[in-house]
């Protein structure tokens, strides 16, 4: 008698061969069955920032990832350019903010700016953002404790819907713009809750990718 392991291997091989035959046969093609590109040797398309899809013309690709607990730092990518990350050594605990102006020129804020007790530096920074500038934000460890009402109001003006309820060690990723007339559709927020936290004392990281219009209004 054949060994059970051999029988299972033969059954698996026959199943794979049967699936392959159905796909390559005229019947399979007429019903829209296709092999995954990795099985046919085709190169999978790479999209900007490693996103799942490309962006249409006059839209910018972006990906924002929050920090994970107080161990793994956040990252911000815009049009396939990593603006902030642990590798670039320009992130810090608290808020990490990158600005992109209308000419697609990016500027990352100093990593220590939002970890300082003096919140007036953050207020000055936010107040000085020029109209039409895109603002990409990622939290790391704790971004809310040192926020005051003015800082939250500035982010609300940038289009945030969640900054008003941002609490201790919540995770938050956000893309808004100075002069935005409506709420931004690009925002994710997860509460620090010991019942649902993925890490002890911190929620799971947040990842947001998408296509931002060249002019947000």
C-alpha positions as CSV (number, residue, x, y, z in Angstrom):
1,X,0.0,0.0,0.0
2,X,1.2,3.5,-0.8
3,X,2.2,5.7,2.1
4,X,-0.6,8.2,3.1
5,X,1.8,11.1,2.6
6,X,2.5,10.0,-1.0
7,X,-1.3,9.7,-1.6
8,X,-1.9,13.2,-0.3
9,X,0.9,14.6,-2.5
10,X,-0.5,12.9,-5.6
11,X,-4.0,14.2,-4.9
12,X,-2.6,17.7,-4.4
13,X,-0.6,17.5,-7.7
14,X,-3.7,16.2,-9.6
15,X,-5.8,19.1,-8.1
16,X,-3.2,21.7,-9.2
17,X,-2.9,20.2,-12.7
18,X,-6.7,20.1,-13.0
19,X,-6.9,23.8,-11.9
20,X,-4.2,24.8,-14.4
21,X,-5.9,22.9,-17.2
22,X,-9.2,24.6,-16.5
23,X,-7.6,28.0,-16.6
24,X,-5.6,27.5,-19.8
25,X,-8.4,25.7,-21.6
26,X,-10.8,27.6,-23.9
27,X,-13.6,27.0,-21.3
28,X,-11.5,28.6,-18.6
29,X,-10.5,31.6,-20.7
30,X,-14.1,32.2,-21.8
31,X,-15.1,32.3,-18.1
32,X,-12.4,34.8,-17.2
33,X,-10.1,32.5,-15.2
34,X,-6.5,33.7,-15.0
35,X,-3.3,32.5,-13.4
36,X,-1.7,34.8,-10.9
37,X,1.1,36.7,-12.6
38,X,3.6,35.3,-10.2
39,X,2.8,31.8,-11.5
40,X,3.2,32.8,-15.1
41,X,6.6,34.5,-14.7
42,X,5.0,38.0,-15.3
43,X,6.4,40.9,-13.3
44,X,3.8,42.3,-10.9
45,X,3.4,46.1,-11.4
46,X,4.9,48.2,-8.7
47,X,2.9,51.3,-7.7
48,X,4.3,54.4,-6.0
49,X,4.9,54.1,-2.2
50,X,4.2,50.3,-2.6
51,X,0.4,51.0,-2.8
52,X,-2.1,48.5,-4.1
53,X,-3.0,50.6,-7.1
54,X,-1.7,53.6,-9.2
55,X,-3.2,57.0,-8.9
56,X,-4.9,58.9,-11.8
57,X,-3.4,62.0,-13.4
58,X,-3.4,65.1,-11.2
59,X,-3.5,62.9,-8.0
60,X,-0.6,62.2,-5.7
61,X,0.1,58.7,-4.2
62,X,0.8,58.6,-0.5
63,X,1.1,56.1,2.3
64,X,1.2,57.0,6.0
65,X,2.0,54.4,8.7
66,X,1.7,55.3,12.4
67,X,4.2,54.1,15.0
68,X,3.8,50.7,16.7
69,X,3.8,51.2,20.5
70,X,7.0,53.0,21.4
71,X,9.2,50.6,19.5
72,X,8.7,50.9,15.8
73,X,8.6,54.4,14.4
74,X,6.2,55.8,11.8
75,X,6.8,56.4,8.1
76,X,5.4,58.9,5.6
77,X,5.7,58.3,1.8
78,X,4.6,60.8,-0.9
79,X,4.9,60.2,-4.6
80,X,7.3,57.3,-4.0
81,X,9.6,59.5,-1.9
82,X,10.0,58.5,1.8
83,X,9.8,61.8,3.7
84,X,10.0,60.5,7.2
85,X,11.1,57.1,8.6
86,X,13.3,55.5,11.2
87,X,15.9,54.8,8.5
88,X,16.0,58.5,7.6
89,X,16.4,59.2,11.3
90,X,14.0,62.2,11.2
91,X,11.1,60.9,13.4
92,X,10.3,61.3,17.0
93,X,7.8,60.4,19.6
94,X,4.6,62.5,19.5
95,X,3.5,64.0,16.2
96,X,5.5,63.5,12.9
97,X,4.5,66.0,10.2
98,X,5.5,66.4,6.6
99,X,4.4,69.3,4.4
100,X,4.1,69.3,0.7
101,X,3.4,72.5,-1.2
102,X,1.6,72.9,-4.5
103,X,4.9,72.4,-6.5
104,X,5.2,68.9,-4.9
105,X,8.1,70.1,-2.8
106,X,8.2,68.3,0.5
107,X,9.6,69.3,3.9
108,X,9.7,67.1,7.0
109,X,9.4,68.8,10.3
110,X,12.4,68.3,12.8
111,X,11.9,65.1,14.7
112,X,12.2,66.7,18.1
113,X,9.8,69.6,17.5
114,X,6.7,67.8,18.8
115,X,8.3,65.9,21.6
116,X,9.1,69.1,23.6
117,X,7.0,70.2,26.5
118,X,6.8,73.7,24.9
119,X,3.6,73.3,22.8
120,X,4.0,76.9,21.5
121,X,6.5,75.7,19.0
122,X,3.9,73.4,17.5
123,X,1.3,76.2,17.5
124,X,3.8,78.5,15.6
125,X,4.6,75.7,13.1
126,X,0.9,75.0,12.4
127,X,0.0,78.7,12.2
128,X,2.8,79.3,9.6
129,X,1.6,76.6,7.1
130,X,0.7,78.3,3.8
131,X,-2.6,78.0,2.1
132,X,-2.7,75.0,-0.4
133,X,-0.1,73.0,1.5
134,X,-0.7,69.3,2.1
135,X,-0.1,68.2,5.7
136,X,0.7,64.5,6.3
137,X,0.7,63.4,10.0
138,X,1.6,60.2,11.8
139,X,1.5,59.5,15.6
140,X,4.2,57.7,17.5
141,X,3.8,56.5,21.1
142,X,1.7,59.4,22.4
143,X,0.7,62.4,20.2
144,X,-2.2,63.8,22.3
145,X,-1.0,64.5,25.9
146,X,0.8,67.8,25.0
147,X,-1.9,69.0,22.6
148,X,-3.9,72.0,23.7
149,X,-7.2,73.5,22.3
150,X,-5.3,75.7,19.9
151,X,-3.4,72.8,18.3
152,X,-6.5,70.8,18.0
153,X,-8.3,73.8,16.4
154,X,-5.5,74.1,13.8
155,X,-5.8,70.5,12.8
156,X,-9.6,70.8,12.6
157,X,-9.0,73.7,10.2
158,X,-6.8,71.4,8.1
159,X,-9.7,69.0,7.8
160,X,-9.4,66.6,10.7
161,X,-12.6,65.0,12.2
162,X,-10.9,63.1,14.9
163,X,-8.3,65.4,16.5
164,X,-10.8,66.7,19.0
165,X,-11.2,63.2,20.6
166,X,-7.5,62.1,20.2
167,X,-6.5,60.7,23.6
168,X,-3.4,59.3,25.4
169,X,-1.5,56.8,23.2
170,X,-4.2,56.8,20.5
171,X,-2.9,56.0,17.1
172,X,-3.7,58.6,14.4
173,X,-2.8,59.1,10.7
174,X,-4.0,62.1,8.7
175,X,-3.7,63.9,5.5
176,X,-5.2,67.4,5.2
177,X,-4.6,70.8,3.7
178,X,-4.4,74.4,4.7
179,X,-7.5,76.2,3.4
180,X,-9.6,73.0,3.1
181,X,-13.3,73.9,3.0
182,X,-14.5,70.4,3.9
183,X,-13.5,67.5,6.2
184,X,-10.6,65.4,4.8
185,X,-11.5,61.9,3.7
186,X,-7.9,60.8,4.6
187,X,-7.9,60.0,8.3
188,X,-7.8,57.0,10.6
189,X,-7.9,56.9,14.4
190,X,-7.8,54.0,16.8
191,X,-8.3,54.5,20.6
192,X,-6.0,53.2,23.3
193,X,-8.2,50.6,24.9
194,X,-6.8,47.9,27.2
195,X,-9.6,45.5,26.1
196,X,-8.7,45.7,22.4
197,X,-5.0,46.9,22.3
198,X,-2.7,44.8,20.2
199,X,0.3,45.8,22.2
200,X,0.4,46.2,26.0
201,X,-0.6,49.8,26.6
202,X,-0.9,50.7,22.9
203,X,-3.3,49.9,20.0
204,X,-2.2,48.4,16.7
205,X,-0.5,50.5,14.2
206,X,-2.5,52.3,11.5
207,X,-1.7,52.2,7.8
208,X,-3.4,54.5,5.2
209,X,-2.7,54.8,1.5
210,X,-4.5,56.6,-1.3
211,X,-4.5,59.2,-3.9
212,X,-4.7,62.8,-2.9
213,X,-5.9,65.4,-5.4
214,X,-3.4,68.0,-6.5
215,X,-5.7,70.6,-5.1
216,X,-7.8,69.8,-2.0
217,X,-10.7,72.1,-1.4
